[in-house]
Amino acid sequence: MTDREARTIIARKKKDLGDRLVILGHHYQRDAVIEFADFVGDSLELARAASQEEKAEFIVFCGVYFMAETAAILAPEKQVFIPDRGAGCPLADMAPVDRVSRAWDAVTGVEPSVVPVTYVNSSAALKAFCGARDGAVCTSANAKRVLDWALGRGRKVLFMPDMNLGRNTARSMGIPDEEVVMWDHGLADGGLAGEAIERARIILWKGWCPVHCPEFGVPDVERVRSRYPGIRVMVHPETDPETVKAAGEAGSTSQMLSAIEALPAGGRLAVGTEANMVLRAARKHAGRVEIVPLKEVYCDDMARITLPKLAGTLMKVDSGEGRVELDGDMAGDARRALEAMLRI
């Protein structure tokens, strides 16, 4: 199927299904896919928006698999689909629940008062693990608030799966580096002695987003400042702490877009995140401000969503083929962790 043929099919199916269909497009998708999205946003924002569409029966999530899972958790009465089930997330895959369970047993064996917190960029199974243990989910925008809540409930926090978001958030909270340790699931006992666990307030899981780390580094910040003297630089908090320090600012996708909107006329901002989003924002605001990618980095998994795959999915929604479905107990525990975050 060609892109031209796919466009015709997508347009027809959208017209035929009307309010029964909602297409969600993540910020990291290419323009061709975003063109057909009913809502554009980050993963949790999109899942919540879809859950609130009362007439919608079918949700097609143009993103990666954990995002479609989250939509299925928050909208259990709707049918959720993703155009390519192979569109995964390397970060989410770095925290399989069997390994997390072993870490949990080891950490709680030293100190029983531990609250698990998972970044929303994680599997439904990991969200359910946290929900079953009275933990919560966080986003990059509210990680500080959720960690503060967790530390008010327990002596320690097991934070998964993004080590950079965890450390950057801990630093923003004034937690000393010596009270933040990392569990390396590739090493025996996580590479941590009991004394290290005892002194820690936050135990990080060794995981990272390959779009943001190590793709963005201090040399990239130095290079853009050399080319654009006086430019403001903002990176995603999934970037390593030294790069965040060099940039001087870190923010979630929504915070980056808000910063762009708030720029005074003639302002310049270099943005360190997935390039589709940055370049789209640059075009939208061209002539008013100058938005520069810190470096052009693209998410390979997001790129798996194409117009022919979207068209193929829309042709099958009535049959339910390819629907994203979760075990009931898992979905319930995962929803509990998400709802805990929403209450904070």
C-alpha positions in Angstrom: 0.0 0.0 0.0 1.4 3.4 -1.0 1.1 6.5 1.3 -1.3 8.0 -1.2 -3.6 4.9 -1.0 -3.3 4.9 2.8 -4.4 8.6 3.0 -7.5 7.8 1.0 -8.4 4.8 3.3 -7.7 6.8 6.5 -9.8 9.7 5.4 -12.7 7.4 4.4 -12.5 5.4 7.7 -12.5 8.6 9.8 -15.6 9.8 8.0 -17.4 6.4 8.2 -16.6 5.9 11.9 -17.1 9.5 13.0 -17.3 10.0 16.7 -16.8 6.2 17.3 -13.1 6.7 16.4 -10.3 8.7 18.1 -6.8 8.7 16.7 -4.1 9.8 19.1 -0.7 11.1 17.8 2.3 11.4 20.1 4.5 14.5 19.7 7.3 12.3 18.4 5.3 11.1 15.4 6.1 12.3 11.9 3.9 15.1 10.4 2.2 12.6 8.0 0.7 10.7 10.9 0.0 13.8 13.0 -2.1 15.2 10.1 -4.8 12.5 10.9 -4.6 12.7 14.7 -7.7 13.9 16.6 -5.4 14.7 19.6 -1.7 15.4 19.8 0.2 15.3 23.0 2.4 13.2 25.4 1.5 9.7 26.4 -0.5 10.2 29.6 -2.2 13.4 28.2 -3.4 11.4 25.2 -4.6 8.4 27.2 -6.6 10.6 29.5 -8.1 12.6 26.6 -9.3 9.5 24.9 -10.8 8.1 28.1 -12.9 11.2 28.4 -14.4 10.9 24.8 -17.8 9.5 25.7 -18.9 8.6 22.2 -15.6 6.9 21.2 -15.5 3.1 20.8 -12.2 2.8 19.1 -8.9 4.4 20.2 -5.9 4.1 17.8 -2.7 5.1 19.5 0.0 6.3 17.2 2.9 6.0 19.6 4.7 3.1 21.3 3.2 0.0 23.0 3.3 1.1 26.6 1.3 4.2 25.6 -1.4 2.0 24.1 -1.4 -0.1 27.3 -1.9 3.0 29.4 -4.9 4.1 27.2 -6.3 0.6 27.7 -5.9 0.9 31.5 -7.6 4.3 31.7 -10.3 3.5 29.2 -11.2 -0.2 29.8 -14.6 0.2 28.2 -13.0 1.2 24.8 -11.1 -0.9 22.3 -7.5 0.3 21.9 -5.3 -0.4 18.9 -1.7 0.4 17.9 -0.7 0.4 14.2 2.5 -1.6 14.9 2.6 -3.8 18.0 6.4 -4.0 17.5 6.7 -0.3 18.3 8.3 -0.7 21.7 10.3 1.3 24.1 13.9 0.3 25.0 13.6 2.2 28.3 10.4 0.2 29.3 12.1 -3.0 28.3 15.0 -2.4 30.6 12.9 -3.1 33.7 11.3 -6.6 33.4 9.2 -7.3 36.4 11.0 -10.5 37.4 14.2 -8.6 37.8 12.4 -5.7 39.6 10.9 -8.3 42.0 14.3 -9.6 42.9 15.5 -6.0 43.6 12.4 -5.3 45.6 13.0 -8.4 47.8 16.6 -7.4 48.4 15.9 -3.7 49.2 12.9 -4.5 51.5 15.0 -7.1 53.2 17.3 -4.2 54.3 14.5 -1.7 54.9 10.8 -2.7 54.7 9.6 0.9 54.4 10.0 1.4 50.7 7.6 3.0 48.2 7.9 1.9 44.5 7.5 4.6 41.9 7.6 4.0 38.1 7.9 6.5 35.4 5.0 6.4 33.0 7.4 5.2 30.3 7.1 1.6 31.6 5.2 -1.5 30.9 1.7 -2.2 32.3 3.2 -5.0 34.3 5.6 -2.6 36.1 2.8 -0.1 36.8 0.8 -3.0 38.2 3.8 -4.0 40.4 3.8 -0.5 41.9 0.1 -0.4 42.3 0.0 -3.7 44.2 2.6 -2.3 46.6 0.9 1.1 47.3 3.2 2.9 44.9 2.6 5.3 42.1 3.3 6.3 38.5 5.0 9.6 37.7 5.6 11.7 34.6 8.6 13.8 33.8 6.5 16.9 34.6 5.3 15.7 38.1 8.2 13.5 39.2 9.3 15.9 41.9 5.8 16.0 43.4 5.4 12.3 43.3 8.8 11.6 44.8 8.1 14.1 47.6 4.8 12.2 48.2 6.6 8.8 48.2 9.3 10.0 50.7 6.5 11.2 53.0 5.1 7.7 53.0 8.3 5.6 53.3 11.9 5.8 54.3 13.1 5.0 50.8 11.9 5.0 47.2 12.7 2.5 44.5 12.5 4.6 41.3 12.2 2.9 37.9 13.1 2.7 35.1 14.9 5.9 34.1 18.0 6.6 36.2 18.5 10.1 34.7 15.0 11.3 35.4 15.4 10.0 39.0 18.8 11.6 39.7 17.9 14.9 38.0 14.7 15.0 40.1 16.5 14.1 43.3 19.0 16.9 42.7 16.2 19.4 42.0 14.8 18.4 45.5 18.1 19.0 47.2 18.7 15.4 48.0 22.5 14.8 48.3 24.1 12.5 45.7 25.3 10.2 48.4 21.7 9.5 49.4 20.9 8.3 45.8 22.2 4.9 44.7 21.7 2.8 41.6 20.6 -0.8 41.4 22.3 -2.4 38.4 20.2 -5.4 37.5 23.2 -6.8 35.5 25.2 -7.3 38.7 24.8 -9.6 41.6 22.8 -7.9 44.4 22.4 -4.9 42.0 26.0 -4.0 42.7 25.0 -2.6 46.1 26.1 -3.6 49.6 23.6 -3.5 52.4 25.2 -0.3 53.8 24.6 1.5 50.5 20.9 0.6 50.6 20.7 1.6 54.3 22.1 5.1 53.7 20.0 5.7 50.5 16.8 7.6 50.3 16.3 6.9 46.6 17.3 3.7 44.8 17.4 4.2 41.1 17.0 1.5 38.5 19.7 1.4 35.8 17.7 2.3 32.7 17.8 5.1 30.2 16.0 6.4 27.1 18.3 6.0 24.1 16.7 9.1 22.4 17.9 11.3 25.2 21.0 9.5 26.6 23.7 9.4 25.6 22.6 11.1 22.4 22.6 14.6 24.0 25.8 15.6 25.8 27.7 18.6 27.1 29.5 19.1 23.8 26.1 19.6 22.1 25.3 22.3 24.5 28.7 23.9 24.0 28.3 23.7 20.2 24.9 25.4 20.0 26.0 28.2 22.4 29.1 28.7 20.2 26.9 29.0 17.1 24.1 31.0 18.7 25.7 33.2 21.4 23.3 33.9 24.3 20.8 31.2 23.3 18.7 29.6 26.0 19.0 25.8 26.2 16.4 23.4 27.5 16.8 19.6 27.6 14.6 16.7 28.7 15.1 15.4 32.2 15.8 11.9 30.7 19.2 13.5 29.7 22.2 12.8 31.9 22.7 15.1 34.9 25.9 16.7 33.6 24.1 17.7 30.3 21.2 19.1 32.3 23.6 21.1 34.4 25.4 22.5 31.3 22.0 23.4 29.7 20.8 25.1 32.8 17.1 24.0 32.2 15.3 20.7 31.9 11.6 20.1 31.3 9.1 17.6 30.1 7.5 17.7 26.7 4.7 19.9 27.9 7.0 22.2 29.8 9.2 22.6 26.7 6.2 23.5 24.6 5.0 26.0 27.2 8.5 27.5 27.3 8.3 28.0 23.5 4.9 29.6 23.7 6.1 32.0 26.4 9.2 33.1 24.5 9.2 36.9 23.8 9.3 37.9 20.2 12.8 37.5 18.7 13.8 34.9 21.4 15.9 31.9 20.7 15.7 28.4 22.3 17.6 25.3 21.7 15.6 22.2 22.6 17.1 18.8 23.4 14.5 16.2 22.7 13.1 14.1 19.7 13.5 16.1 16.6 10.0 15.7 15.1 8.5 17.6 17.9 11.2 20.3 17.9 11.1 20.9 14.1 7.2 21.0 14.2 7.4 23.7 16.9 10.0 25.6 15.0 7.7 25.8 11.9 4.7 26.7 14.0 6.5 29.7 15.6 8.7 30.7 12.6 8.9 34.5 12.3 8.1 35.1 15.9 10.9 33.2 17.7 13.8 30.8 16.6 13.6 27.2 17.8 16.7 25.1 17.2 17.1 21.4 17.8 20.1 20.9 20.1 20.8 17.9 17.9 18.5 16.0 15.4 17.7 12.8 17.1 14.7 10.6 16.2 12.9 7.7 17.9 13.2 4.6 15.7 10.2 3.0 17.4 7.9 5.9 16.9 9.0 5.8 13.2 7.5 2.3 12.9 4.0 3.9 12.8 3.4 4.7 9.1 0.4 5.7 7.1 -0.1 2.2 5.5 0.0 0.7 9.0 -2.5 3.2 10.3 -4.8 2.5 7.4 -4.5 -1.2 7.9 -5.4 -0.9 11.5 -8.5 1.3 10.8 -9.7 -1.3 8.3 -9.8 -3.9 11.1 -11.2 -2.1 14.1 -14.7 -3.3 13.7 -13.5 -6.9 13.9 -11.4 -6.2 17.0 -8.4 -7.8 15.4 -5.1 -6.6 17.0 -6.8 -5.0 20.0 -4.5 -4.2 22.9 -5.9 -6.3 25.9 -4.6 -6.6 29.4 -5.2 -9.2 32.1 -7.9 -7.8 34.5 -5.8 -8.0 37.7 -2.8 -6.4 36.0 -5.0 -3.6 34.6 -6.6 -3.0 38.0 -3.3 -2.8 39.9 -1.8 -0.5 37.1 -4.9 1.7 37.3 -4.4 2.0 41.1 -0.8 3.3 40.6 -2.0 5.8 37.9 -4.8 7.0 40.1 -2.5 7.4 43.0 -0.5 9.8 40.9 -3.6 11.7 39.7 -4.6 12.3 43.4 -1.2 13.7 44.4 
